[in-house]
Amino acid sequence: MPEITIEPNAWDAKIAQYASTRDPDALQAVPEPEWRDLSSDFANIRPTSVERAEARFRRRIGEAIQGDAFLENITYTLPEIEDVLGGTHVPGHTEGEELQVIDMKKAADSVLWRIRERPTQPSQELSDGLHMLIASNLNLASLLFRGDQRERYNGPFVRLGRGRKFQALDARLTHDVLDAGLPRILSVEHPVVRGATWAAFAAYQQFYFDGNKRTGRYVMNTVAMSHGFDAIVIPTSAREQYVNEVVNALETGDLTSHIAFLLSLYDDGR
């Protein structure tokens, strides 16, 4: 595999230009990943076919949704996930939790529909479409891409534990950040690395008020499967490590470890 090389970007200039007329203390620095050579992380990640990737994901869809729910502190067992998807109420869980599981299934179905059309790339359009399904039973402010809202909100706060919190960029910067970051992501040659990079990028940028990490991962798997690679499923046992990777990226602005962690979970069953 060729090495991943990405030229320096103009994000710092964009931040400086914006900060000249705004309070710079209100801005969170845009991440600058190390972009170290990740070839060892994806050397054995090879494509098979869209059909095989789809069939394997269909067999694992309950496991995938259970893992995604667990990352949101929604602790269903796998049989309970299957009950919810079959229309059965599971005692001990709220209606809101059930609706989130159902919405994740709708998003997963949308991924399966999208991968049949053509090889897919990360984009705001893809992200918005999947996010609408994932966030449909969250709050209304969560639905729109922050840069597209009628009012320009300050970036949301993400609680990191032990009293720490992260504030995302002001909504007025989200389109500039996307416009600067997306070409760099699209320049990554390997589709699975490209999708994982988007997932880490989206988790950091907080393009929506809720559902960012989930949406980023569903975009990642749409990209991967549409190119004939398997989806990356995060098992419940990996929750703590995943959370640590997200927190580390938010605190340091370096997405590389988060990307490498996602790649480490790749399993095509061969």
N, C-alpha and C positions, 0 to 999 in steps of 0.2 A: 504494500500500500504506500502511496506517496505521502510525504509529510504534510501536515496541515500548516500552511503559512498564510497569515492574514496581515495586511498592511495596517499601519497605525490609522486611527480614525480621527474625525473632527469633533468628537463629542465634547472635549474640554473647551473648545472654542465656542460651541453652542451654549454651554453652561455659562461661560464667562460673558457672552453677549447678553444672555437673559439676565444674569445676576447684576449687570451694570444698571439695570432699571428696577430690579427687585431686591428684596432682602436676601442676601446670599446665605444667611444663617438658616433660611427656610428650605434650602435646597440640600438634597442628599446627592453625593457624588455619583456619577454614572459609573458602573463597574467596568474595569479594564481587565478582562481575563488574561491570565498568563499565556494562554494558547500554547502551552508546552506541547511537545510531540506526543500525541495520544495514540501513536501507531500500535504500541503494545496492548492498549486497551481494546482495540477493535481488530487486531490482526486475524483473529479466528471468526469474526462476524462476517459471514458470507451469505449472499442471497440464495433462496431456493425458488419459490414462485409465489405470486399473489394468492393463488388458489390454496397452496399449502399453508401459508401464513394465516389466511382467513379461516381455514378448517381448524387449525390449532387454537386460534383465538376463540372460536365458537365453543370449543371444548373447555376452555379455561375461563369463560366469561364470568361465571359465578365467582371463581377465585379472584379474578381481576377486580370485580366490583367490591368484594369483601375487603381486599387490600386497600382500595381507594376509600372505602367507608371508614376503615380502621384508622387511616391517616387523619380523618376528621373526628376522631374519638367516637365514632359510631360503631360499637363493638358487637356486631352480629357474628354468629357462627356461620359456616358455609351452608349447612342445612337451613338455617334461618333466612339467609339471603335468598336461597332457592324458594322458600315459602313466600317471601315478600314478592319476588318476581312472578310467582304464580298467583298472586292476589290474596294471600292469606295474611291476616294481621298476626304479628308475633308479640305476645305479652311482654311487658317490660321495656318496650320501645315506644317512642312518641310518634305521632302522625308525621311530624316534621322529619324525623329520621327515615321513616318509610318513604316519604316523598323524595328525599334526596337519593335514596337507593334507586327508586324507580327512574328518577331523572338521569342518573348515571347510566342506567340500562338504555335509556333513549339515546344518550350521547354515544354509547358503544355501538348501538344499532346504526347510528348515523355514520360512525367511522367505517363500519363494514360496508355500508352503501357507497361511501365516497371512494374507497380504495378500488372499487371495480371499474371506475371511469377511466383513470389515467394516473400516472405517477404524480403525486401531490407534493407541494412545497409549503413550508410555513408561510403564513400571511395573516393579515388582520382579518380578512374575509373568512378564512377557515376558522380562526380563533373565535371570532364573533359568533359564527354559526354554532359551534360546539358549546360555547359559553352560554348562549341563550337557552340551550337544553339543560345544561348543568345547573344554572342559576335560576331556573324558572320558579322555584319555590323558596328562594332566598328572599331578599328584599328588593324592591323596585330599583333602588339606587345601584344595585349590583349588576343590572342587566347591560348597561351601556358601557362601551369603551370610554374611559374617563375623558379622553381628549375630544369626544363627540358629544358630551353632555352640554345642555344649554347653559348651565352655570358652571363656572370653573372652580372646582373644589380643590382644596389643599390635598396633598397625598394622604392616603389612609395610614393609620398606625398599625403595625403588626407587633403583637406581643411576643417576645422571645424567651420569656421566663426569667425568674429571679429579678423582676423589676425592670428588665431591659426592654426596649422597644425600638422599632425601626419605622421611620417615616418615609414613604415613597415620594417620588418626585411630584411636584405640582402638576395638575392635569394639563396646564398649558404647554408642558414640555413633552408630553407622552408621544405626540406625533413626530416631533423632532427626534426623539430617542428611537422610535420605531424605524423612521426613515434612515437613521444613521446605522442602526444595528442590523436591520434585516439583510442588507447586501452582504455584510460580513458573514452572517449565518449562512446565506445561500451560497457563499463561496467555499464552504466546507464540502469537500468532495463526497465523503462517505455519508449515505442517507441516514444511517442510524445515529452517527455523531451529529449530523445536522439537526435531526429531530431532538436529540438530547440537549443540544446547545440551546435550541428554542425553549425547551421546557425550563432550563435553568434561567435563561434570560427573562422569560415571562414571570417566573416566580419572584425574581428580583424586582422587576419593573412595576408589578402590581397594576396592570392595565385596567383592572376592574376593582370594585370595592370588595368582592368576595369571589371565591371559586377560582382564583388565579392558578394555583398549583395543579388542581385537577384539570383545568382547561389546557394548561401547558403540556401535561402528560398525554392528554387525548390527541392534541395536535401532533406530538412526538410519534405516537403510535399510528396515526393516519399516514404520516410521512413514511415511517418504516415499512408498514405493511403494503402500502401502495407501490413500493419498490421491491417487493418480494422478500422482505425480512420479517421476522417474527416481532410481535409486540413485546414491550418490556412490561412485565407484571411485577409490582412491588408486593411481596408477601407480607403478611401481618408481622412476621418475625423481624422484618427489616425496618419497622416503623421508627424506632429510636434513632437508628443510624441515618435514616432519611431526614428526620427532623433536624438532627445535628448538622447535616450537610446544608440544609436550607438556611439554618441560623448562621452557620459559618459564612455562607455566601453573602447574606444580608449584612453581617458585621464587617466583613473584610472587603467586599466589592469584587472578590475573585471567584469566578464561577467554575473554575477548572475542576476542583475536587468534586463538586456537585455533578458535573458532566461525567467524570470518570466513575463515580458511584453508580449512576444510571447504567452506564455501559457494563459495569461489573455484574448487573442483574440479567443481562441478555442470555437467553437460553432458547435455542431452537430445537432441542430434543435430539441432537445428533451426537 
